[in-house]
């Protein structure tokens, strides 16, 4: 059963004003116009945030939405639309979700903590879904917006809710508690995440505990709440511990058996056991939390042990990979439900590198809906997202295949049948989303479709990239545009994948170095304005054909472009004028601006879109006087140019560090470059608002014991100080790990331990001193990530982070993931 309230009912619930011009049944709450699937049943909340939701009302209206919650009526007249006017739109969303939650009498587990919330939520779902119909947050929708959208999913078929709640500042948890209304509270690991939002870690803990203020039962670790036991005495608590022998669940013995983690514990004065299919500390602690929660809820120790042993990895991310036959593969092959399907389809629609979009989907289990109603929803989503080819796997999809109105559709009883037929489908130049319930083993399909590459991988976290974009957006005054630099293969991170994410999240401009880079973006569906920093006169025809905008920085370039435009009868073509304010690389110098103005004011063939310059040392306070001088030169130049043109142009000079350190120089637009990837010399490293985007990882190919007297590698340059062992790893200077890192200069992370290189770096491999590390062939090795950052590698060899990132070879496979 789908939720449905009339618009009049909702008006009353959220205490709104405004005239209802036509009645409507609302079942879908929208906060993002990019996710409109069924507009007639949708209610759009115009939320204020980094972007004002009121600016997108017209887009929603055009897409068919006729019901809106706003804090003021829009200027545009929309006579057939209902506008519910409230003082605070977010409050209204939360009030509606809280009202909806109160309509259902079901057990609800509320989960909070610093780490492990999503994993524990998903594991509890795996552990309890055999006998429960469970509703839960999609992915990690645990914010002030995500929680009400998650709770809105509850319907009368559910008998258990599992919702996680995340906070970052004081005052947030009371709001989430009122929405979730948990009956059982679960506290996960308390770490340092979001410490910056609170005066002390204790204040953060107190805020999180507000989620449990009305819970009948609370599950927590004894050591985590040492200072709160007295106040919790009046509550029903289930306490677990690895140290305190009077806890309800006292884990007294832990060891590894055949790759699994074996624990023994005392529960109700009896010894019980649990085997966990993971060995890392975070997974073990998360498993203990699940173990304790199951026992607290009445599951038998034997049942809990049997189910925990079968726990499977939770894939919280969509992975974008290069596929065979020029395809792009979005791998989400480990889970399938209607909510995560919608998220995955939205991500698919961000990817414009291929015109054709294909979905490979398995049957969906434990949806809580009748099968026909479920697959009607799936078919509606497939239609709304304009899927070109649908491949269904499973008996239910076969049964309801008539519901799918898709140009190309194929149905298979099982995964083996699809794999057998895969070559006959002729998948070519398409973006393919693989979305399957775990039991279908869709990882086999992923392996068959993903382009093979060696085991060195550059992972790019698109969520972090978006977070970094928002970090800089938050610094800008309203109306200041962002030009994102995607030159040099997006600093080595991959061009169209990054550009698609930036376009989807509405940056204003892109910049590339050369015309060919701009053409590649256009051919993969990028429609944003693109500035070409180094336009080649021989490619002016292509530049105009693909609607790319040249940066003109000399009289020669200007004359050649104007001559081309005259010959081709091109009028008013957008160009960008570069001023040399002190870099002395390219650009019109101050004494050249006056004759430049003479040429621009009488020129019908071009229209100046922007005037820009480039800071030399905006990150370094030693050169602040020079930066101020640059600002003065630039201001004088653009004022002269605007006076000559008779119209206003976009002005921009700030690069990444300029955004952070020079608020008076943001003008009309800023150019965001390496800051997108988490590197900004002007932002303190401890500022967690900016995070590294990329992880470069490889694997161990062999481990050898080496005596102290023996030499290692070319030219016999390497040796160990004492008898020990080395690990040879699959990365070398042809992959971008420069020879300068050899002979102990560079370091890598092996199973969490930083170890030095030994001997010279070779073309495809290098050696590490792992004498004091437990390591075996196939183990993962981290070259750089959040722990050992790109800046650390740059410091090791005396270079800059740009060089480290852009040096990663194109033969290194890129994997893009979105959580």
N, C-alpha and C positions, 0 to 999 in steps of 0.2 A: 504494500500500500504506500503510495507517495503522499507526502505532506501536502495539504492544500488549505489555504485560508483565503477568504475573500478580501479584497482590498479594503472594504469597509471595516472588517474585523481587525485588520492590521492597523488601520488608522486609529482605531480605539485602543489597541494594545500599546502602541508607541506614543499615544497622546499627541497626535499630529493635527495640524490645521491644514486647510486647503480643500478645494472643491473636488469631489469625485464626479467625473463626467461620464464614466461608464464602469459598470461592475466588471471585476476580473477575478479569476481563481489563481492564486499565487502558489507555486510549488518550488520555485527556484529563486535563490538569493544570489544576486550578482554584485561584484565589486570591481569587475574588470571587463571592459567591453570586448576584449580579445577572446573572451570565453563564452560568448553567446551561442547557445545551441537551440534553445526553444524560447524565442523571445516573447511569445504571447503569454507564457506562464511565469515570466521572470519579473522580479522587482529589483531595480538597479539602485544601489546605495551610492550616492555621490560623495565619497569619503574625501576628506582633506588629508593630504600627506605630502610627499615630495612633489606630487602633482595633484592639482585640485580636480576631484572627480566631476565637478560641475562643468569642467571644460570638455568632458566626454559625453555629456548628455545627448548632444546632437548625433554623435556616432551611434550611440545606443538606439536612439529614435530611428535613425536611418536603417538600422539592422532589424527593426520591428518591435523594439521594446516600447511599451506604452505606460509603464508604471515606475515611478521614481520616488525615492526618499531624498530630500534636499534640505539645505538650510536657507535657501532663498529661491524664489521662482526664476527660471531662466529668462533672459531678455527675448529670445526667439519665441514666437507664439506657436504652440503645438496643441491645437484645439481638441484633439482626441486623446490626449495624454492625461493621466492622473499624477498630480504632484502632491506628495505628503510632505508638509513643511515642518521641520523640527529644529530645535536649537542646536543639537549636536547629532550628526548622522551616525557616527560610530556608536554613541549611546543607544540610539534607536535600534541599530542592528543587534546589539547585545541584549537589549530589553526583549526584543522579539524572540531571540534564541532562548533566553531564560524562561520566557513564558511557554515556549514550545516544550522545553525540557520538563516543566512542571506537569505537563499533560500525561506523563508516562511514569508508572510505578515499576521501576526496574532497578536492579543493582547496577551501580556505576563505579568503576575503579578510576580514581583520579591519581595521575602519576606526575610527580615533579621531582626536581633535583637538578644537578649541574650537568651530569653526563649520563648517557644510557637510557634516556626517557623513551626514545623512539624504538630502540632495540627491544627494551623490556615490553613495551606496548605490543609490538609485533610478535614477540615470543609468547606472551600471554594469550594472544589471539591464536597462535598455532597450538598451544597447549590445551586451550579450553573450547575450541570450536567444534570438537566432535559432538558435544551435547548441548552447546549454547549457540544461539543466533546472535552474533556480536556486531555491534556498531562501534567504529573507532575513527580516530583522525586519519584522513588520507595522508600518507607520507608523514611529514613532520609539521602539519598544520597546527601549531601549538601557541600561536600569537593571539593578540587582542582581536584580530580579524579572523585568523584561522580557526580558533576555538568555536566561535558562534557558527561559522559555516559548517564545522564538523558536527556540532550538536544538532543542527538543523536536519541532519540525515536520519535522526531517530524516527522510527515508525512502529506501529503496533505489532510487528512481527518480531521485534528484538526483545531479548530477555537479559541482555548484558551489554553495558557500555564500557569501553576502555578509552579514556581520553587523557592525553598528556597536556600539561600546561607549562609554558615557558615564560619567564619574566626577565626584564633587564633593568628595571628601575622600581623604586618604592611605589606602592599604591596600585600596582597592576593586578595582584593576585586576588584581592577582594572581588574585582570585576569578573575574573575567570571562575572563581568559586561559585558566584551567583549563577553563572551560565551552566557549568558542569554539574553542580550540586552532587558531588560524589558521596557515596555511602561507604566506600572503602578507600583508604588513602595509602599510597605506596611512595616511599621516599627512595630515590636512587642515589647514586654516588654524589657526594658533595665535593666539587672541585673549585677551580678558580674562574670558570666561565662567568662573565658578567659581574665580576668583582668591582669593575670600574664604576658601575652604576650605584654602588652602595658605599657608605662610609666605612663599614667593616664587613668581613665575611659573616659575622654573627647577625648583622642586620639583614643580610641577604637570606640567611637561613630562616630567620623569624618571618620574613615576608613569604617565603615558600610554604612555611607551615600553615599559613592562613588558608591554604587550599583544603586543609583537613579539619577546619573548625567545627563542621557539622557531621563528620564521618562517624559511623558506628564503630569502625575498626581501622587501625593504622598499622602498617607494616613498615618497619625501619631497622636500620643497623644500630646496635646498642651504642657503639663508639661515636656515631655521628651526632647523637642527641644527648651526650653526657650531661650537658647543662640544662636539660629540659625534662628529665625523668620525673621530677616532682610535679610539674604542671600537667604531665600526661597521665598521672596516676588514676585520675578519674575516668580515663578513657579505656576502651578495650584495645589493647595493643598486642601485636605479635612482633617480638623482638628476635632478631638473628644476630649472631656474633661469631667471629673466628677466634675470640680471646676470652669472652665472658661465659663461664660454664653454667650460669644460671639463666641464660637466654632461652627462649622458647625453642629455638633451633641453634644448637651450639655445634659448629663445625670444628671438630678436633683433629681430624686427620685429612691430609691432602697429598696426593701423589699422582704421577703420570703412568698410565697403563696403555701400552700399544697406541700411542698417539692421542688418547683421550684423558680427560682429567677425572680422577676418581676421588670422591669425598665421602668421609664418614662423619656422622653427626649424632648428637643426642637429642631426641624429640619425645616428649612425654615419658621420660625416664627410660627410653628404649633406644638402642642403637639402630640407626637407619643409614642407607647409603644412596649415593647419586653419582651417575656417570655422565659427564658433560662432553659433547663431541668437539670441544674447543679447548685450547690450552692457554691462550693469552689472558693476562690478568683481568682486563676489562670484561671479556666474555665470561670468565669464571665468576666475577662478582655479579654481573647481570644475571647469570644463571642461578646464583644463590638467592637473589631477590625474587626471581620467579618461583624457585623452590619454596621459599618462605610464604609467598603469596598463595600458592596452591594449597599448602598445608593449612594456612589461616582460613581459607575458604572451604575447608572440609575434605579436600582430596586425600586419599590414602597415600602413605609413603611409597607403597609399591607402584601405585598408579602414577604418582609424580615422577618417580625414578624412570619408569618405562617411557614416559612421554618426553622428559627432558633429554634422554639419551638420543631421541629421534629429532631433536631441534635442528633446524637447517639455517644456513646463513641468511641474514636479512639483507637483501640488496636494496639500498636506499637511494640508488642513483640510476639514472638513465645514461647509458654509455653510447656516445656517437663515435663510430669507427668507419674507416674506409673499407668498402666492400669490393667484391669481385665485379667485373663488368661495369666499372665506373659507377657503382652504386654507393650510397651512404647508408650505413646500418645503425639504427637506434636499437640498442639491446636492452630490453626490460623483460628478460626471459624467465624471471623467477617468481613473479606474482601477478595475479590478475583479479581485479575487482572493478566495479563500475566507476568508482571514484578515481582510482589510479589510472584507469584507462583514459578518462577525460584529461588528466594531467599529461599523460604520455602523448595523447593526440594534440594537445596544445603545443607541446614541444615539437612534435612532428611538423606542425604548421609554421613554426618559427623557421624551419629549415627550407630555404628556397633554392638550394643549389641544383635541384632537379625539378622539372615540371611535374613529373609523375610521382604520386604518393601512394605507397602500398602498405597495407596493414596485414600482418600475420597474427591471428588471434586464436587462442584456445577457448574451450568451454570455460565458463566462470562458475566457481563453486561457492557455496555458503554466502549467497548474496542476500538471503532473506526474502527474495521476491519470487513470485510464481515464474516458472520458466518462460512462458510466453511474454509476460510483462517485462522480464529482464531483457530478453533479446529484442523486444520492441525498442527499449531504451538504447541498447547497443546499436541497433540499426539506425536509430534517429541520430546518435552521435556520429556514426560513420558517414551518414548523409550530410550532417551539418558541417563536418570537417572536410567535406569534399574529397573523400578518398577515391582514388582512381581504380585501384585493384584491391579486392578483399580476398584473403585466403583464410578460411575457417577450418579449425581442426577440432574434432570432437563430435560425439553423437548428437548433442543438443543443438549445436550450430547447424549440423546437417538437417536436423528435424525442422528448424525454423529458417532455412535458407531463403524461403520465399519472401521473408521480411526485408531482405537486403537489396536495395535498389542501387546497384553499383555496375558500372560499365563492364568491368571484368571481375568475375567472382569464381572461386574454386573452393570446393569443400572436400575434406578428407576425414576419415574415421579416426585416424591416429597420426602421431608424429612420423612413425616409420613409413606410412603411405606417402606423406608429403615429401620426405627425404628421397624416397625412391623416384618421385615424379619431378624433383626440383629442377633438373636440367631442362625439362620440357616446358617449364613456365617462362623461360627466356627472360629472366629478370635482368634488366639492362638500363643504366642511366636513370635510376629511380631511388627515392628515399624510402627505406623499408623499416617500418616499426615492427619489432618482434615482441609480442606481448603474450605471455603464457603462464598458466598456473603451473606450479613447480612439478606436479606429477606428470606433466606432459614432456618434460625433458627438452624444452626448447633450446637449451644451450647447444644441443647438437645442430640445430638449424643455424644458430649464430656462428658456430665454428665452420659450417659449410659455406656460409656467405661472406665471412670477414676475410679481407685480403691478408694473406700470410705475410709475416714480417718477423725479423729476429726479435729476441726477447728484451730489447732495450726500448722502453716506452716513455713518452712524455705525456703525462696526464694533465689536462687542463680543466680546472673546476669552473664551470660556467656560472654556478651560484656565487662563488667568491668573486668572479669578475663583475657580476652584477652588483654585489655588495660594495665592491670598490668604486664602481660607477656612482652608486648612491652616496658613498662617503664624500665624494667630491661635489655631487649635486647639492648636498646639504650645505656646502660652504658658499654656494652661489646665491646672489641676489635674484629675485624673481625677474624672469625675462632674459637672463644671461644664457646664451646658447653654449652647447658643447660640440666641439669638433673632436672626434676620436681618431687617433692616429693608428692606422692599420697597415702602415708601410712595412716593408721587409718581412712579409709573411706574418703580419701582426706580431712583430718582435719575436719571430720564431714559433708563435703559438698556433698558427693556422689562420688563413685569411677569411674564407667565407664562413667558417663556423663561428668565429668571433664576430664578424660583421653582421651575420644574421641575428645574433643575440643583441647586438647594439641597436640594430634597426628595430627589432621587436620591442625594445625598451626605449625607443623614441629619443635617441641622440639626434642632433640636428644636422651634422655634417660628418663625412668621413674624409680622411686624407691618405693618399698613397704617394709613393715616390715617383713611379713611372706610369705611363699610359697603359702598358700591358696589365699592370696590377688592377687598374680601374676597369679595364675591359673584362678581366676575369670575374670581378665582383658583379658587374652588370649581367654577365652570362649566368650567374648563379642566383639571380633574382633580387639583387640589391637595387633599390629605387631611390635611396637617399642621395642628396647632392654629394658629389665626390670632387675634392680638389686634388689636382695632380701637381706635386711640388716641383718636379723636374720634367716639364713637358718637352718632347723632342719635336722639332719642326717637321721632320719627315713623317710624324704620326699625327699631325693636326687633323687630317681627314678622319682617322679613326676616333680621335678625341671628340670631334663634333658628332660623329655618327652615334657614339655611345653616351652622348650628353655628359661628358666630363669637363670640368672647369679648370683651365690652366692657371698656374701661378706665373705671373710675368715679372721678372726681376731685372731685366736689362732692356735697353733701347733696341738691341738686336732682336730679342725675342718678341718684343711688342711690335716692331715693324714687320717681322715675318708673319706674325699671327694676323695683323691687320691686312697685310697683302693677301694672305690665304682667304680671309673672310671676304675681301673685295671680289676675288676671283670666283668664289663659291656663292656670292650674293647672300652672305650670312649677315644679319643685322642684330645688333644689341646682344651679342653673345656674352654670357657671364664670365668674368675673369677676376683674378685676385692680384693685387699689386703688393709686392714685397719691398719693404723699406729696410735698408741696412742701417741699424741704429747702433752698431758697435761690434757685431759678430765678425764683419769683414770676410764673409764667405760669399754670399750672393745678395743682391738687392740694390735698389736705387739709393744712392747716398744723399745726404741733406742738400748738397749743392745741385743735385740733379732733379730735385722735386719740382722746381719752377718750370724748366723746359718740359718735364713730364706732364705737368698740368696743361701746358699749351697743347700738347698732343691729345690729351684725354678729353678736353672740353669741346673739341670740334669733331669728335670721332663717333660716327653713328654705328660703327661695326661692332663695338664692344660696349658692355655695361659693367662697371666696376661693382662687383658684389661685396668685396671686402678689401681693406687695406690692413696689412699685418707686418709684424716684425718678430724677432726672436731673441729672447733673453740669453745672455751669455753665461751668467752665474747666479741665477735667481735663488739657488739653494744655499748660497754661501754668504754669510753676513760680512765677511772680509771685503766683499765686492759690492756692498750695498750702495755706496756712493756711485759706482759705475752703473748699477741697475737704475738708479734714479736718473742718471744722465741719459740712459737709453729711453726711459719713459718720456723725458722731456723732448728728445729728438723725435720720437714717434708721434707724440701729440702735435708737435709743430707741423710734421709732415702730413698727417691725416686731416688736420684742419685746413691746410692749404689745398689739399686734393678735394675735399668736400666743397670748399668755396668755389673751386673751379668747375666742379661737376654740377653744382646746383641741386644736389640731392644727398641724402644721408647714406653712408655705407656701413657695413659691419666692420668694427675695429677689433683686432685681437693681437695680443703679444704674449700672454701668459701661457707657459708650458706647465707641466705637472707641478714642479716646485713653485712656480709663480702663483698658481692657484692657492697653494698653502700659505705662502709668505707675503704675497703682495695683493691684498684685497682691493687696493685702489687702482690696480692695473688689470682688472678683469674685463672692463669695457663691455662690449656687446657679446663677446664669445671668448671661450678659452679653448686651448688645445690640450687635450688629455692624452698622454702617451703612456709611458712606462708605469705611471701610477695605477692604470687599469690592472696591471699585472702584479700590483702589491709592492712596488718599489718607489720610494720617494725619499730622497735625502733630507727633505725638509720636515718629514713626519717622524717623530721619535719611534724607535722600534717597539717600545712598550705600548704604543697606541694601538690597541687591538681592533680599531675601526678599519684598519688597512691590513689586508692579509695576502700572502703569496698565493698566486693562482696556479702555478705549475709545480709538478713533481716529476723529476727525472729519475727513473728507476731501471735497474737491470737485474741480472741474476748471476749466481755463482755457477761457473761451468766445471770447475774442478778444485779440489782441496789437496794440497801436497804438504808433507812434512819436509822441512828443509833444515839442514844443519847450519850452525853459525859460520862455518868455513866456506860454505857454498855461495856462488854468485847467482843472481837472478836477473833474467832479461837481457836485452841487447846491450852490447858494449860492456857487459859484466858490471854494470853500475850499481846493482842492487844487492843487498845482503841483510841478514838479520843479526842483531847483537848477540843473541843466544839461540840455541836450538828452538825451533818453533814450527809454525805452519803458515802457508800462504794460500789465499783464495784467488783464483783467476776469475775475473768477471768480464761480461760480454759488452764492454764499451771501450772505445779507443779514440784516437784523434780524428778518425774519419767520421765518428759520430758527434764530434764537437767537444770531446774531453781533451783539451789541449795538452801537448807534450810538457808544457810548463808545470803541470800538476804532478809530474813524476818525482821519484826519489824522495818521497815523504812530504812533499809540499802540499799535495792534495789529500783530502780525507773523505771517506764515505761512511754511511751508517750501515752496519751489518748487525741485524737483530738488535737494534737499538743502541749499539756501541759504535762510537766514532773511531775508525781505524785508518792508519796512513797508507799511502801507496808505497810500493817497493819497486825499485828499478825504473826503467824508462817506460813511458806510455807507448804502446804499440798502436798500429793502425786500427785494429779491431778489438783489442783486449788490453787489460792492465792487471797488475797484481796488487794485492792488499795483504798487509801483515795482520793475520787473524789469530795470532798465537794465544791470545787470552779470550777468545770468543768461541762459543759453541756454534759451529756452522757446518752445513753439509751442502752437497751439490743441489742446485735448484733453488736455494734460499734467495729471498729478495734482498737487493742491495739498493740503498737510496743515495743518489748523487746529490740532489738538492730537494728540499721540501720546506715545510714550515719550521722544522727544527734546525736543520742546516740550510740556511737561506742562500739565495743567489748572491746576496751581498757578501756572505762569508766566503764563497768561492772566489768572488772578485778580489777580495782582500788577500786571499791566499796567493794569488799570482800577480797582484798589483795592477789590476785593470778595473773596469767599470761594469756594473750589472748588465748594461745593454749588451756588451760583448758576450757575456756568458750565455744570455738568453738567445740572442740571434745566432750564435754559433752552433746550436743544436741542429745536427744534420737533417736533411729531408728524408734520409733513409730511416731515421728513428720514427717509429709508428706513433702517431698522435691519437690519443683517446680522449674524447671530450665527455664529461659527465655532468649531469644535471639532477640535483636531488629534489 
